[in-house]
Amino acid sequence: MNAGELQYALGMAGTVAFAVTAVLAVTPRGIDLFGACVMGLITAIGGGTIRDVILEVPVFWASDLNYIWVALFASLVAFPANRIMSRTAIHDLMLYVDALGVAMFAIQAAHKVMNLDFGMPLAPILLGVITAIGGGLLRDVLAGNTTLLMRKELYAIPVTIGCTLDVVLVGLLPEHSVAIGFGCALMIFGLRAAAIHWNLHVPTWMTTQSRAS
């Protein structure tokens, strides 16, 4: 698998993960199938669309409608899950699936920016984070939920660490970019999964509440 195939595989995996996450987040509110599909689609392509607008390149899904079809199909499959799963189970599953989507989209975006040699070395990190969290932020805002960035959860920090390590290692070992990409994606997912499982939070000294106490 070359770098281009890696980008595509990660992008598709992230599309599925974010679409499913969005549907699981909104179905307990009584939304209908059409609304769930719209939410899944916006969440799946939102972050990547913002990234491509910044890069001033054709939006990724315009030249490959498979992203749209995959997002819609994933939304359709996820919609009935609300009827067979408890609300607690849906919430827990949503967090882990979201972690997978974040990891996939972050590294896919970082590699795309590096291949375009855009704003090196900071732009791949910044746009990796924007791509990873953009869809989730849109999802939470549209669903009326508190965004993960507004909580103390370790959310954007693992993404930033993973993208930074990816950029550094690919710069040093470009011939191993595929393996590095997979490794960094797994690291981001592992950090997010650990934060979810053990309820890890941003240290108090890094929050505004530390100044108020």
N, C-alpha and C positions, 0 to 999 in steps of 0.2 A: 504494500500500500504506500503510495507516494503522498506528498504533502497535500495535494489537491483532493485526493480521495479521502484523506483524513478530515479535511475541512468539511467535506460533504457529509461524511458519516456522522461527525459530531453535530453538524447543523440539523440533520434529520432526527437524530436522537433527542436533541434539545427541543426540537419542534414538538415531538410527541410528548415529552415530559411536561413542557409548559402548557400545552393544550389540555392535557389530563388534569394538571394542577388547577387550572382556571375553572374547569367544569366542576371539579370536586369542591372548589371553594364557594361556588355560587348556587349549586343545586339545593343545599339545605334551606335556601331562602325562598324556594318555590318558583324559580325561574323556569320558563318553558324550554323546549328543545332548541328552538331557533335562537333564543337569547343565549343559551349555553354555548351553542356553536359560534356565535358572534364573539362571545367572551373568550372562548378558546382560541379563536383565530387572532384576535387582537393581542392576546398575551403571547402567542407563539411567534408572531412576526414583529411585534412592537419594538423590541430592543434592537434587532438587526436592521430594521428600517431606519431608526435613529442613527445607527452607526453608518449606514451607507449614505445617508443625507450629509453627514459630517464629512465623509470621505469624498463626496461629490462623484460617486460612481453609481451606475444603475442599481436600483434596489434589487436585492438578491432574488426575491420571489417573482419579480416581473419577468425575469428571463428563465425561470424554472418554476412552473406552477405546481410542481410536485410538493413544494412546501405548503401551498394552500390546501391541496387535496389531502396530504398527510395530516395537517392540523385539523381539518374538518372530520376526517375519518376517526382520528383519535378522540375528538370531542364526542362524536356519535357513540363510540364504544364506551366512553367513560360515563356518559349521562345516566345509564341505568344503574350504575354503581351505588347511587344514593338510595336506591330502594332495597339493596341487599346488604348494606353495610351500616353500622351504627354511626352516629355523628362523631363519636370519639375516634373510631377507626378511620373515618374519612379524614379527620383533621391530622392524625398521625401519618397516614399515607401521603397526604398532600405535602407535608413538610419534607419527607424523604424524596418524593418525586420532584419537588421543587429544587431540592439540593442537587439532584442529578441534572436537571435542566440548566441550572446555574453553572455547574461545572462544564458541561458540554458547550454551552454557548460562549462562555468566557474564553476558553482555549481556542475554539473555532474562530472567534473574532480576532484574538491576538495574532493568530497565524495569518489570517487574511490581511491584517494591517501590515504585518512584517513583510509579507510577499509583495505588497504595494510600496514598501519602503517609505511609508507615510509617518512623518513626525517621530522618527526613531531617536531615542529608545523609549520615550514616554508614551507616545500615542497608542502603541499596542496594549499597554497596561490600562490606560484610561478608557479606551474604547472597548477593551475586554470587559471591564467592570460595567460600563454603560450598557453594553449589549446583554450582559448577564442579568442585570437587575432591572433594566428598562421595562421588559414585559411584565415582570412581577409587580412593579410599581403601578403600572397601568391597571393590572388586574385588581390590586387591592383598592385603588382609588375608585374604579368603576363599581366594585362590589361593596363599597362603603366600609371596608375593613381598615384597621390601622396597619400601615405598611411596616414591613419588617425593619426598615431603616429607622423607623421612629421608636423601635423597641431596643432593648439592651442585648438582643440576641447577636451572636457572632454570625453576621450575614455577609456584608461586603468585605470584611477583613480577610476571610479565607480566600475570597476571589482575588483580592489585591495581591496577597502573598503568592497564590498559584500563578497568576499572570506575570508577576515580577520574576519569579523563578523560571518560568517558561521562556521569557524574553532573554534572560541572562544565559541560560543553558543553550538555547538555540543559537545565540550569538557566538558561543564558544564552540559548539558542536553541531553545525548546521546539517551535517550528513545524518544526524540522528534525530532530526526534528519530529518525525512521526512518533518514535518511542518516547521522546520527551513530552510531546503533546499529550499522549495517553497517560503518561505518568503524572503529569501536572493536573490533568482532569481528575484522575483518581484521588490525588492529594486534596484537591478542593472538595470533592464529594466526601472524602473521609473526615476532613475537618468539620464540614457542616453536619455530617451525620453524628459525629462525636458531640458537637454542640447541642444537637437536638436530643440525643439519647441521655446525656448527662446534664442537660439544662444549663449549659455553660453560657456566661454572659460577658459582655465587655466590662473590663475592670472599672470600678467606681471612679477611679481618678481620671478616667478618660471621658466621663460624662459630665454634663452641666450640673447634675445633682451634687457632685462632690464639692462644687464651689458653694452650693447653698447650705450644705451641712456644717 
